[in-house]
Amino acid sequence: MLRAVLNVSWQEHLSNAQLYGNLRKITDVIKERRVRFVGHSFRNKSELISELMLWMPSHGTRRPGRPPKSFIDQLVADSGHTIEELPGAMMNRDGWKEVVKRIRASSTQ
């Protein structure tokens, strides 16, 4: 998509590093925004989403094979906290800001 936006032909054989330059990877931007949004939503107790944020099903089984990551699994991987630490970490607004800053700093390297 970026090649089309920049009007760069595939025949020019530019590497992705040359093409993207100083732009951050979209996956890093999504990770940062997901963590920021989750912390914001979890602290807002007047909204229904704060109760559903860390909900895990207590019945049924997963399908055989490699299980897809659940939202909570992805959040644990992004934030670096365990499932047990997440509620306390998200309630601490300044601490959660540090998590977001750490994710942003790791994506700019």
N, C-alpha and C positions, 0 to 999 in steps of 0.2 A: 504494500500500500504506500509506503514511504517513497519508493521508487517512482510510483505514478505521480505523487504529489510534487516531488522534486523534478519530475520530467527527466529521469535518468533511465536510460535503456539498459536492459540486461546485457546487451552486447558490449557495454563499457567495462564489464567485469570488475565493478567496485566491490570490495569486501563489505561486510556488514559494519565492521569497525569504522571504515571510511565513510560509509553512508550515514550511520547514526551519529557519529562524532560525539558531542557532549550530551546528547539526549539520553535520558534514563530509560531503562527497559520498561515496557508497559506493565510487565508482571510485577516489577518493584513498586510502581505507582499504585497499582491495584492493591498490593499487600499493605502499603502504608495507609491508603484510604479505608480499607476494610478494618484495620485495627483502630484507626481513629473513630470511625463510625460506630463500631461495636462498643467502645468505651463510652462514647456520648450516649448511645441508646440505652446501655445498661444502667447508667446513672440516673436516667429520666424515669423515675418510678411511676409517673402518672400515665405512661404509655404501656400498652399491652406487650410490646416487644421486649421490654426489660424483663418480664417474667418468662418469656419463651426463649431468650437468648441462649441459655445453657441447658435447654431441655434435651434429654436423651430418652429414647424409647426404652421402656422396661419390659417389653414383651416382643415376641417374634425373633426370628433369626435372620442373619444376613445370608445372601446368596453365596454359593461356593465360588472359590476363585479369589483373586486379589480384590479385597474390598475397596470400594472407592472411599476417599477421605470424606468424613462428615464435616459439617461446618465447625464443630468443636475441635476436631482433629486438626483442621487447617488453622484455626485460631491458636491452638497450642504451638504448632510449628512456627507460625508467624511471630508470636509474642515471646516465645522462649520460656513461658510459665507452664506449670503443670495444671491439670484440670482443677485440682483443689485450690491452687493459688489464684486462679483467674478472677473469681468474684472480688476478693480483697484488693487485687491489683487494679481492677477496673474502677472500683469505688474511690481509690486514691487518684484524684485527677492529676496532680502534679507528677506522681510516679508513672501514670499511664502516658503522660506527655513525653516523659523520658524514654519510654518504650518506643513511641512513634519516632522520636528523634534518632534513636539508635537504628531503627529500621531504615530511615532516610539516609543516615550516614553510611550504612553498610551498602546501600544501593548506588552511592555516588563514587564508590571506589573503583 
